[in-house]
């Protein structure tokens, strides 16, 4: 491998009985220490993980002659022979050329939780791409991603859709805990502050099992920064619309076993109307506490054994003084995670979390005053056990989820819900089987993966009170019901090497099931559509049968000035059955639904990345969709192109992000029946970020300037994505 | 080494003075441009008529009604209370233009979360309906009366004639009829008084007008008149012009009982010339 530089600094002494390999792992470009690198030997089930200071120590039986593998999700994997490794004390890993890693089945030792699931296209956005520059929240960052569409509400709420699906077709996880609202299945990405995030992982497509069967278009997993390379970090940003945000992160490790981290984040902005009769005001406050206890001893198995506890509290308030409306969000999450062995039971992974999500809205609607509150309480438990063997692995899991939703509404209106309570219990059993052809021949390997998931969902209704509601509305609400569903998925991939070109073909086939949300349960069945009599409202689960095929080419050698490149092309086809469509009775709070029997989204996605002279990274992506039912999937662009250039050298960093989205099309209900096509104009966005970092003794500091949406200066509030130009400046300190 | 540490402390101190931890920003003070998207406007004219005032303009779904000015111009504005970022005000809405004896027309506008979206469907980039709407006449109603003035105690028959001329192949009308071509109901309207008269036993009958017809009414003033009322009255025969596809909501918004024989019927915009009858008091 051309870029793998292994420098030998010190010669370590040879142990008589056992072989000791130890050293520090550094980034070959920045010389930063890299934590969480997996160091293992393929043939033996032996390995360890580097600590916060990039240090690792591995004791091997004598006469071990195999290669030592260094693996990290964001870096190129290297192999070093034991003899060479014994001589070295610094190991250099080169940052991965690609952001995308197609995780293969053998990579069960990796850092991403997603690797335990079926293999699929994962895009990993590392914090290097977003920390310390002018992105205020995760929504800002995801706008620039392939095939993703971000809608920004006037309140600052940002919802994300992927591959033509809706915002509730994406499963959002924070540190492995599901964050989607129990009420409507949607997550607001403006609640995620990027300064405290290690990486964002995006699974495209719906081939997940462990992450639930209801993520029809993909999964976004947000991984908070746990192990940090500093004691204290402070950042301050100021920007458009009188906005400012600061964050402070403190972290401390004790005796390498305990690790404690606290961070606080506050932001605010005030956007006055040009008419001078009011303003929009946003305020966010986040606190998070992480505690990690590493159980691993020196000679433990390769699986990292640890116990971690996390607490997160974030509040977001929005006020529109002109319209006397406001939104208050409060999200509290406590999670407990254990990875390791209990007695003789090995390879356990237990996650448990309690979440409290409160959403309060107040507004004046059609001259009626309304104040609604949605209080969610969730409890989640996940127990996983893996069985590993030479050519196959089996993972089994049990998941339990309890959701409780309390709704109340104060209103001068004489209809609607006054208060109500819904409870939902969800049980799931999961099995994942992975088989890999014996890897005797390096040129070609194939693997076959199968997964099975069984879900059982039961609903219960607590006290409910409707205000003077037409009988058909209150009677149609199903108080007590249950659903169950089985899903089976298959994934296979073929990997090989021709000269320096690594190729992978893959095929994924599977079925997903989504159970009606509590919001849908509370909605009223729509009358039969005279134009589409086959569309009948029902409360049965939605189904999605999807197929995806693709190819990935990866060349580490390149040509001309290009040092390496990667090309991904995939085609997918999703068939939706019983797809929910939501409508609102005009001018009233009542939502109606019906179920479209069969809708289809198919599309092609491609991306090309290259790495030039160790300083430039270039990425070009495209996605094209065909959406058959534009009432079920409204306002989706069917074509999106993105282009990224990143320059990173000697502390200077410049990024240019460009994207184009074509017309957003929707079939909108006409007041007195039928649908009409509405197309919103295409949109081109260009962002520019520049930062420079300095180092002074143990203090690192940097400043940045960002201009977002350079091309458009349209600040018109249309209720659609706000497409206005924004400027940000800021500084970061690390000690 | 100590000097270095000291330097670091100095830097941290200075920087934290310069950049106070703030959630406000003194530099960028942009404003949100609200370009009044609460309102739209347009123009409606009547075919073969110079008077374009008082044409009904109705935003269906939001149940908003307005009338045109003398030039036929109108404006519809959503109130602050309706301008909300709520999904329940998202949809395609029809704006109806209506005069009873002209064929109604409609435009389509898109409202997203309580705001009009310009430059889509029938709205141009400035929020104006993209063409002048011209309503075509469907029927002409010409009324005449046998007497111009009567004494309050008049005891004879008054004859009222109504000539219906269709401008389209067939026009559906509904009226209270005593027998073929004889109608029963008329409203006498003065500045501050309305007299509703049914002259005999009648049935509500819907007729299709395919050629010019003359209807009549025999009003025996002694039997059906009101001897207490005097002054100058407009003679308005009761006749409904039925237009297929026109929402009842619109007619009800004009007047709750505008589709039946009632004073609300007078609120329906209709272009016709009505004769007058002067009822003299005993002293004149």
Interface residues (C-beta under 8 A of the other chain):
Chain A: X153 X154 X155 X236 X238 X239 X240 X241 X242 X243 X244 X245 X246 X248 X266 X267 X268 X270 X271 X272 X273 X274 X275 X280 X283 X322 X323 X325 X363 X364 X365 X366 X367 X368 X584 X585 X586 X587 X588 X589 X590 X591 X668 X669 X670 X671 X672 X676 X678 X679 X680 X681 X696 X697 X698 X699 X701 X714 X715 X716 X717 X718 X719 X720 X724 X727 X729 X731 X733 X735
Chain B: X4 X5 X7 X8 X11 X12 X15 X19 X21 X22 X23 X24 X25 X26 X27 X28 X29 X30 X31 X32 X33 X34 X35 X37 X60 X61 X62 X63 X79 X80 X81 X82 X83 X84 X85 X86 X87 X88 X89 X90 X91 X92 X93 X94 X108 X110 X112 X113 X114 X115 X117 X119 X120 X121 X247
